[in-house]
Amino acid sequence: MEYIGLLAPIAFVFSLAALAQVSSLKKEVERLNKELNNKE
């Protein structure tokens, strides 16, 4: 059970990185959506 305590900070860092990736992906999707709407 002790190793779970050691893995928690690593999991936290990975979750922050995943949130950052999701945020940038969302911005990219919004940008592409605007681009598509402007062409119509």
N, C-alpha and C positions, 0 to 999 in steps of 0.2 A: 504494500500500500504506500510505502514511502516514495516510490518513484512517481506517483501521481502528483505529488507536491512539486517535484522537480520539473515535470512536464507542463505544469500550469502556466508559468511565465512564457514558455515557448508557444504554447497554444494561444495565449493572449496576443503575442506579437503577430502570429499568423492570422488571427482574426482581424487585427487592425489592418494588416496588409490587404486582406480580402475585402474589407469594407472600402478601402481606398480604391481598389480595382473596380468594385461595383459602382462607386461614385463616378469614376472617370468613364466607365462604360455607359452609364446613364447619360452623362453629358454628351458623349459621342452620338448616342442614339437620338437625343434631342436635336443635335446639330444636323444630322442626316435627315431627320424628319422635316426640319425647317427647309432644308435644301430641296427636298422632294416637293414640298408644298409650294415653293416659289416657282417651280418649273411648270406647274399645272396652270 
